[in-house]
Every structure is written in structure tokens, then in C-alpha cells.
């Protein structure tokens, strides 16, 4: 008599419920958003939403957010949550400015990296060696960095020419450059305001116009991070510490060493982002200069699902919304309300296709309210423009939270030899 073996269905693993979006699909979505944005620009007359100047400003504002996000990516891929990115950025702004006005901007860049790394060493000692709760340690780093920099400013900047306890003396610029020929041609093409073509020219033109050398370095760090973490044996060992440190240790990986390296690199990236703010973005250190960009960088990392490419897209989105506060914000944000309303219609159609009736209805209602808001107003309040980056941060996190997969051992306590 033969027996029949029935295979048991495997349990669904966390974070594996949805297929990863392929590159062609992602490019198609980006192209569709570009076409819709161009159509909205023609309807509203808000040419500034895709101007070269707007895109260039967005890139400059996205760099510190992206660097903080890269720092969080390195740390959390090794299993250490780094809420202290904001504090490490603060240390980067102060050390960068302190060295920059005395010995030049490049010295400031180096000391900014060192300042952020020093904060990361404290975080690593607390979380890796002494097993302190990662959130508690990160918050402590943020508070400590704010207090230390304010204290040091009173003894350094207050007595310096053109300085005060809340501001450093001016720092020499690193300079900017354009791509000869290409930048001018793209600016001219963007100013013609043609459908899609001018918008694409504005997007590309922003990437090759008024560039700082530090911007180029920061952008290059995204593919470098991907290559190191996903194409080298070092990266494989580091990521294994964030997925299953006990298994990694059983294979001979020094988990403590890799966690320390990852957290220190994390702080160095955040410090570089802080140095960018004080040396490139404003040429001066200001109290409160980071303005929560460390937290927004963490949000960009989560939006990007702990991957460098997604992180770069998230940083670009947050940088763009931040740039609206500097260039024609009230008119441009009003135009983007119409774009958001249209996108919500497509979102509702997708939810209906997935037979998610209640979310689809809610999305339709929100879209209708957005259409009414756009039709009954000509501008949005200035206060809303200022708050736009933070509103976008909350919306992105709330909408993307259902399809994320963090490293399995991220934030979990680990002791050497605990698997024995």
C-alpha cells in the first residue's frame, strides 16, 4: 500500500509578501510622473516646478539628506539602529566650520567627517560593547552633540571676527562648476517650456549646473556603497551581521568588528553631510543648522527599503520639497496640489484593481478634496510651504510602511558567543 506525502505550505516570511519592483517598471513609473508633471506645468503656468534652478537647488539640498541616509544604511545593515544621525550631523557642521575658517574648506570637510565619526564611536561603544538600547543611545548622542557644540561655540566663535556664540566666521567656498556647453544648452532648452522636453532638460540641467566638488563626491558615494555592500565579501559579512549575527559568528565573522566599522562609517557619512551644510550650503556654521535633516535622512533610508538606489530617490524627493521653500514656493506648491490629486486618482484605480475597496474609496475622497482645494485657491500659505518637507516625510513613511523589509536583526541585542 503506497502512501501519499502532502507537502506542507511554507510559512510566509516577513517582508517577502510583495515582489521587488523591476527596473523597467520603475523607469516607466518615473517617465509617467514626468509626463504628468509636464502637463500640470502647462495647465497651471508654474514653470518653476521643473526649472533648472529648481532642480539644482533640490540637488544641493538633497545631498546632506542623502549622506545622512547612507550613514543610516551602513549602520542598520550591520544591525545597529542609528537614531543619532542628527547629532553626528551637528558635530559635522561645527567641526567643519571650526576647521574651515582657520585652515580652509577642505580641512573643514576632513574635520567634519572626523567629528561625525567621533559621535559614532560613542554610539558604537554604547550599543555594541555595552548593549545599551539603540534608541536610547541615539537620542543621547543627539542631545549631547547639541549641548557640546553650543558650549564650544562660546569659546571659539564668539571671540572670532564676524563670529558669535551661534554663528561661525565666514568660510571660504569650495567653488562651483558647470559642464561646459551642456549646461547652457540645457538651460536654453528648459526656458522654451516645451512639453516634456523642457522638463527633462530642467531635470538633467540641474544635475550638471552649479555643482560643488563635494556634491559630485556625495553622489558618487551612492554607487560606491552599493558596490561595497553588495558586491564584495566585506559587504556580505557586514550584512550578515544585520541579518543573523549568531550564524555569522559561527562562520568565523568577527561581528563586533564589523558592527564597529559600520557605525563609524555611518557617523563619517553623517559628519560629511553636516560639513556640506556649513561649508557648501551656507559658508557659515549656524546654531540649529541641521534642522532635522538627520531624521529626514533616516526617513529616506526607510523609504528606500534599506537600499542605496531607493535611498537616493527618497533624498531627491525630500530635497525637492525643501527647495520649494526657496524658489517660488507658494505658487509651485499650489501647482503640485493638482499633481498630487491626479496621482491619487491613479492610486485609487490601482487599489480598486487589487480589490481593496475601502482604501480605494478613501483615496478617491482625498483626491476630490485636493481638486477642490486647488480650484478654490490661487496660492498656499507660506507656513505650509515651510512645513512641506516634514509633511512629505510623514506621508511617505505612512504609505510605504506596509511593503518594507528591514534587516532581521536590526536593533536586536547581541552578545559575543550567545549562539553557543
C-alpha positions in Angstrom: 0.0 0.0 0.0 1.5 3.2 -1.1 1.5 6.4 0.9 0.9 9.9 -0.3 3.1 12.6 1.1 1.4 16.0 1.3 3.8 19.0 1.3 3.1 21.5 4.0 2.8 25.1 2.8 5.8 27.1 3.9 5.3 30.0 6.3 5.3 33.4 4.6 8.5 35.2 5.6 8.3 38.8 6.8 8.9 41.3 4.1 8.6 38.7 1.3 5.0 39.2 0.5 5.5 41.5 -2.4 7.7 41.2 -5.4 10.5 43.6 -5.8 9.8 46.2 -8.5 11.9 45.6 -11.6 14.0 48.4 -13.2 11.9 48.7 -16.4 8.7 49.2 -14.3 10.4 51.7 -12.1 11.6 53.7 -15.1 8.1 53.5 -16.6 6.6 55.0 -13.4 9.2 57.8 -13.4 8.5 58.6 -17.0 4.8 58.7 -16.3 5.3 61.1 -13.4 7.4 63.3 -15.6 4.7 63.4 -18.3 2.1 64.3 -15.6 4.3 66.9 -14.1 4.8 68.5 -17.5 1.1 68.5 -18.1 0.4 70.2 -14.8 3.1 72.8 -15.5 1.3 73.7 -18.8 -2.1 73.8 -17.1 -1.0 75.9 -14.1 1.7 78.0 -15.7 4.0 77.2 -12.8 7.1 76.8 -14.9 9.3 76.9 -11.8 8.4 73.3 -10.8 10.8 71.9 -13.4 13.2 74.7 -13.9 17.0 74.1 -14.0 17.4 76.4 -11.0 14.8 74.5 -9.0 16.4 71.2 -9.8 19.9 72.5 -9.0 18.7 73.8 -5.6 16.9 70.5 -5.0 20.2 68.5 -5.6 22.1 70.8 -3.2 19.5 70.3 -0.5 19.2 66.6 -1.2 23.0 65.9 -0.6 23.1 66.2 3.2 19.9 64.2 3.5 21.3 61.5 1.2 24.6 61.4 3.2 22.7 61.0 6.5 20.6 58.3 4.8 23.7 56.5 3.6 25.1 56.6 7.1 21.9 55.0 8.4 22.1 52.4 5.7 25.6 51.3 6.7 24.7 51.2 10.4 21.4 49.4 10.1 22.7 46.8 7.6 25.1 45.7 10.3 22.2 45.5 12.8 22.7 48.8 14.7 19.9 51.4 14.6 21.3 54.9 14.4 18.9 57.5 15.6 21.9 59.6 16.4 22.5 60.7 12.8 21.1 64.1 13.7 23.7 64.6 16.4 26.5 63.3 14.2 25.5 65.8 11.6 25.5 68.6 14.2 29.1 67.6 15.1 30.0 67.6 11.4 28.6 71.2 10.9 30.6 72.5 13.9 33.9 70.7 13.4 33.7 71.5 9.6 33.2 75.2 10.3 35.8 75.4 13.0 38.5 73.9 10.8 37.2 75.5 7.7 37.5 79.1 8.7 41.0 78.5 10.1 42.7 76.2 7.5 40.4 76.2 4.5 37.3 74.4 3.3 38.9 71.1 2.5 40.3 70.9 6.0 36.8 71.6 7.2 35.5 68.7 5.2 38.0 66.3 6.8 37.4 67.6 10.3 33.6 67.4 9.7 34.0 63.7 8.8 36.1 63.2 12.0 33.5 65.0 14.1 30.7 62.7 12.9 32.9 59.6 13.4 33.6 60.6 17.0 29.9 60.7 17.7 29.6 57.3 16.0 32.4 55.8 18.2 30.3 56.8 21.3 27.2 55.2 19.8 29.2 52.0 18.9 30.7 51.7 22.4 27.3 52.1 24.0 25.3 49.8 21.7 27.8 47.1 20.6 30.1 46.8 23.6 27.7 47.7 26.5 24.5 46.6 24.8 22.6 49.8 25.5 19.3 50.2 23.8 20.0 51.6 20.4 17.2 54.2 20.5 18.3 55.5 23.9 21.9 55.8 22.8 21.0 57.6 19.6 18.8 60.1 21.4 21.6 60.7 24.0 24.0 61.4 21.1 21.7 64.0 19.7 21.3 65.8 23.0 25.0 65.6 23.8 26.0 66.9 20.3 23.7 69.9 20.6 25.0 70.8 24.1 28.7 70.2 23.2 28.6 72.4 20.1 26.8 75.2 21.8 29.3 75.1 24.6 32.3 75.0 22.3 30.9 77.9 20.2 31.1 80.3 23.2 34.9 79.7 23.4 35.8 79.6 19.7 33.4 81.6 17.5 32.3 84.3 20.0 35.7 85.9 20.1 36.5 85.4 16.4 35.9 88.2 13.7 32.3 88.2 12.4 31.5 85.3 14.7 29.2 84.8 17.7 28.1 82.1 20.1 25.5 81.0 17.5 27.5 81.6 14.3 31.0 80.9 13.0 33.1 83.4 10.9 32.6 83.0 7.1 34.2 80.0 5.4 35.9 80.2 2.0 33.9 78.5 -0.7 34.9 75.3 -2.4 33.7 76.8 -5.7 31.3 75.5 -8.3 31.4 74.5 -11.9 29.2 73.7 -14.9 29.6 71.1 -17.6 30.9 73.3 -20.5 28.4 73.6 -23.3 25.9 71.1 -22.0 24.7 73.2 -19.0 24.0 76.3 -21.2 22.3 74.3 -23.9 20.0 72.5 -21.3 19.1 75.9 -19.6 18.1 77.3 -23.0 16.1 74.3 -23.8 14.4 74.4 -20.4 13.4 78.0 -20.9 11.5 77.2 -24.1 8.8 75.5 -21.9 8.1 72.7 -24.4 6.0 69.7 -23.2 8.2 67.0 -21.5 11.3 68.0 -23.5 11.9 71.2 -21.4 11.0 69.4 -18.2 13.6 66.7 -18.9 16.1 69.4 -19.8 15.5 71.1 -16.5 15.9 67.8 -14.6 19.2 66.9 -16.3 20.3 70.5 -16.3 20.0 70.6 -12.5 22.4 67.7 -12.3 25.2 69.4 -14.3 24.8 73.1 -13.4 26.4 75.0 -10.5 27.9 71.9 -9.0 30.2 71.8 -5.9 33.0 69.3 -5.9 31.6 67.9 -2.7 28.2 67.3 -4.5 30.0 65.1 -7.0 31.7 63.2 -4.3 28.5 62.7 -2.4 26.6 61.4 -5.4 29.4 59.0 -6.2 29.2 57.6 -2.7 25.8 56.0 -3.6 27.0 53.5 -6.2 30.2 53.0 -4.2 28.1 52.0 -1.2 26.1 49.6 -3.3 29.2 48.0 -4.7 31.0 47.6 -1.4 27.9 46.2 0.5 26.5 44.0 -2.3 29.5 43.1 -4.5 32.3 42.4 -2.0 33.0 39.7 0.6 33.4 42.5 3.2 29.9 43.8 2.4 28.5 40.3 2.6 30.0 39.7 6.1 28.7 43.1 7.3 25.2 42.5 6.0 25.2 39.0 7.6 25.7 40.7 11.0 22.5 42.6 10.4 20.6 39.5 9.3 21.8 36.8 11.7 24.8 37.7 13.8 24.8 34.3 15.6 25.1 32.4 12.2 27.7 35.0 11.1 29.8 34.3 14.2 29.6 30.5 13.6 31.2 31.1 10.2 34.1 33.0 11.7 32.9 36.6 11.2 34.0 39.0 13.9 30.6 40.5 14.5 31.8 43.2 16.9 34.4 44.4 14.5 32.0 44.7 11.6 29.4 46.5 13.7 32.0 49.0 14.8 33.2 49.6 11.3 29.7 50.1 10.0 28.7 52.5 12.8 31.9 54.6 12.4 31.4 54.8 8.6 27.8 55.8 9.4 28.9 58.7 11.6 31.6 59.7 9.0 28.9 60.0 6.3 26.6 62.0 8.6 29.5 64.2 9.6 30.3 64.8 5.9 26.6 65.8 5.4 27.0 68.3 8.3 30.2 69.7 6.8 28.3 70.1 3.5 25.7 72.2 5.3 28.2 74.6 6.9 30.8 74.8 4.1 28.9 74.4 0.8 25.2 75.3 1.6 25.8 78.4 3.6 29.6 79.0 4.0 29.0 79.5 7.8 28.1 77.5 10.8 24.7 78.4 12.4 23.1 77.0 15.6 20.3 74.6 14.6 21.6 74.4 11.1 20.8 70.7 10.5 17.0 71.4 11.1 16.1 67.7 11.5 17.9 66.6 8.3 19.4 63.6 10.1 15.9 62.4 10.9 14.8 63.1 7.3 17.8 61.1 6.1 16.7 58.2 8.2 13.2 58.5 6.6 14.8 58.5 3.2 16.7 55.3 4.0 13.4 53.6 5.2 11.6 54.9 2.1 14.3 53.3 0.0 13.8 50.0 1.8 17.4 50.0 3.1 18.8 50.1 -0.5 21.1 52.8 -1.9 19.1 53.4 -5.1 15.8 53.8 -3.2 17.5 56.0 -0.7 18.8 58.3 -3.4 15.2 58.7 -4.8 13.9 59.4 -1.3 16.6 62.0 -0.7 15.8 63.6 -4.1 12.1 63.8 -3.2 12.8 65.4 0.2 15.4 67.8 -1.3 12.9 68.9 -3.9 10.2 69.6 -1.4 12.7 71.5 0.7 13.8 73.6 -2.3 10.2 74.8 -2.8 10.7 77.0 0.3 13.5 78.9 -1.5 12.2 79.3 -5.0 8.6 80.5 -5.7 7.2 78.2 -3.1 3.6 79.3 -2.7 2.8 79.1 -6.5 4.8 75.9 -7.1 3.3 74.0 -4.1 -0.2 75.1 -5.3 0.6 73.5 -8.7 1.8 70.4 -7.0 -1.5 70.0 -5.2 -3.1 69.4 -8.7 -0.3 66.9 -9.5 -0.9 65.1 -6.2 -4.7 65.0 -6.8 -4.1 63.3 -10.2 -1.6 60.8 -8.8 -4.2 59.9 -6.1 -6.7 59.1 -8.9 -4.2 56.6 -10.4 -3.6 55.3 -6.9 -7.3 54.7 -6.3 -7.6 52.9 -9.7 -4.7 50.6 -8.7 -6.3 49.9 -5.3 -9.6 49.1 -7.0 -7.9 46.8 -9.4 -6.4 45.0 -6.4 -9.9 44.8 -5.0 -9.1 46.9 -2.0 -12.4 48.7 -1.9 -12.2 50.7 1.3 -8.6 52.1 0.7 -9.7 52.9 -2.9 -12.7 54.9 -1.7 -10.7 56.8 0.9 -8.1 57.7 -1.8 -10.8 58.9 -4.1 -12.3 61.2 -1.4 -8.8 62.6 -0.6 -8.2 63.2 -4.3 -11.5 65.0 -4.6 -10.7 67.3 -1.7 -7.3 68.1 -3.3 -9.1 69.0 -6.5 -11.4 71.3 -4.6 -8.5 72.9 -2.7 -6.7 73.6 -5.9 -9.8 75.0 -7.7 -10.8 77.4 -4.8 -7.3 78.9 -4.1 -4.6 80.6 -6.0 -1.7 80.1 -3.6 -1.0 78.1 -0.4 0.0 79.7 2.9 3.7 80.3 3.3 3.7 78.3 6.5 2.6 75.2 4.6 5.5 75.6 2.2 7.9 75.7 5.1 6.4 72.5 6.5 6.2 70.7 3.2 9.4 68.6 3.7 8.2 67.3 7.0 4.6 66.6 5.8 6.1 64.6 2.9 8.3 62.7 5.3 5.2 61.6 7.3 3.2 60.8 4.2 5.9 58.7 2.6 6.6 56.7 5.7 2.9 56.1 6.3 2.3 55.0 2.8 5.4 52.8 2.3 5.5 51.2 5.7 3.5 48.1 4.6 6.0 46.9 2.0 9.3 47.4 3.8 11.8 44.8 4.9 14.4 45.8 7.4 17.4 43.7 8.3 16.1 40.9 10.5 18.5 41.6 13.4 18.3 45.3 13.2 18.3 46.8 16.7 18.3 43.4 18.4 20.8 42.9 21.3 23.8 40.7 20.6 26.5 39.3 22.8 29.6 37.5 21.6 29.2 33.8 21.8 25.5 33.8 22.6 24.8 31.1 20.0 27.0 28.6 21.8 
